[in-house]
């Protein structure tokens, strides 16, 4: 698929909050296209380079204060507000360890 069609597809799917997986050889501009789409849409671009991240970077369980229950703490980069306007780019997902 041509770069302009990939960008148009992402822009068309963004309003309905659909995930997009872009595959291709290294150096093909996949990350740049996604970043440019976020800029064009005027929204935040959150880039995570997956091979350099730990499983814990995606949140951890910890004891709830005054209780025997556990709580899940989401990472600081995770957009908690459902009205957040952003594209979350999980870059090089295919190079992650089996833990993901």
C-alpha positions as CSV (number, residue, x, y, z in Angstrom):
1,X,0.0,0.0,0.0
2,X,1.3,3.5,-0.8
3,X,2.2,5.9,2.0
4,X,-0.6,8.3,1.1
5,X,-3.2,5.4,1.3
6,X,-1.8,4.3,4.6
7,X,-2.1,7.9,6.0
8,X,-5.6,8.3,4.6
9,X,-6.7,5.0,6.1
10,X,-5.4,5.9,9.5
11,X,-7.1,9.3,9.3
12,X,-10.4,7.7,8.3
13,X,-10.3,5.1,11.1
14,X,-9.2,7.5,13.8
15,X,-12.6,9.0,14.5
16,X,-14.1,5.5,15.2
17,X,-11.1,4.6,17.4
18,X,-10.0,1.6,15.3
19,X,-6.6,-0.1,15.8
20,X,-4.3,-0.3,12.8
21,X,-1.4,-2.6,12.3
22,X,1.2,-1.5,9.7
23,X,3.7,-4.1,8.6
24,X,6.6,-3.8,6.2
25,X,10.4,-3.9,5.9
26,X,12.6,-1.7,8.1
27,X,13.1,1.9,6.8
28,X,9.8,2.0,4.9
29,X,8.6,5.0,6.8
30,X,5.8,3.3,8.8
31,X,6.5,5.3,12.0
32,X,7.0,8.5,10.2
33,X,3.6,8.1,8.5
34,X,1.9,7.6,11.8
35,X,3.6,10.6,13.4
36,X,2.7,12.8,10.4
37,X,-1.0,11.7,10.6
38,X,-1.0,12.7,14.3
39,X,0.5,16.1,13.4
40,X,-2.0,16.5,10.5
41,X,-4.9,15.7,12.9
42,X,-3.6,18.0,15.6
43,X,-3.5,15.3,18.2
44,X,-0.9,13.9,20.6
45,X,1.5,11.2,19.3
46,X,2.6,8.7,22.0
47,X,5.5,6.6,20.7
48,X,6.6,3.5,22.5
49,X,9.6,1.5,21.2
50,X,8.5,-2.0,22.3
51,X,11.8,-3.9,22.2
52,X,13.3,-1.5,24.8
53,X,10.4,-1.7,27.2
54,X,9.8,-4.1,30.1
55,X,6.6,-5.8,30.8
56,X,6.3,-3.7,34.0
57,X,6.3,-0.5,31.8
58,X,2.7,-1.4,30.9
59,X,1.5,-1.3,34.5
60,X,1.9,-3.3,37.7
61,X,-0.2,-4.9,40.4
62,X,0.4,-3.6,44.0
63,X,-1.3,-4.1,47.3
64,X,-4.3,-1.8,47.9
65,X,-3.7,0.2,51.1
66,X,-5.6,-1.2,54.1
67,X,-6.8,-4.2,52.1
68,X,-5.7,-7.7,51.0
69,X,-6.7,-6.8,47.5
70,X,-4.5,-5.9,44.6
71,X,-4.8,-2.8,42.4
72,X,-3.5,-2.3,38.9
73,X,-1.5,0.9,38.3
74,X,-1.5,2.1,34.8
75,X,1.7,3.7,33.5
76,X,2.1,7.5,33.3
77,X,2.1,7.5,29.5
78,X,-1.3,5.8,29.3
79,X,-4.1,8.2,28.4
80,X,-6.6,7.7,31.2
81,X,-9.1,10.4,30.0
82,X,-11.4,8.8,27.5
83,X,-11.6,12.1,25.7
84,X,-7.8,12.2,25.1
85,X,-7.0,12.8,21.4
86,X,-3.9,10.8,20.7
87,X,-2.4,8.1,18.6
88,X,-0.5,5.4,20.5
89,X,2.2,3.9,18.4
90,X,3.6,0.5,19.6
91,X,6.6,0.5,17.4
92,X,8.5,-2.6,16.4
93,X,6.1,-4.9,18.2
94,X,7.4,-7.9,16.3
95,X,10.8,-7.5,18.0
96,X,9.5,-7.9,21.5
97,X,10.2,-10.8,23.9
98,X,7.6,-13.5,24.3
99,X,6.5,-11.8,27.5
100,X,4.3,-9.4,25.6
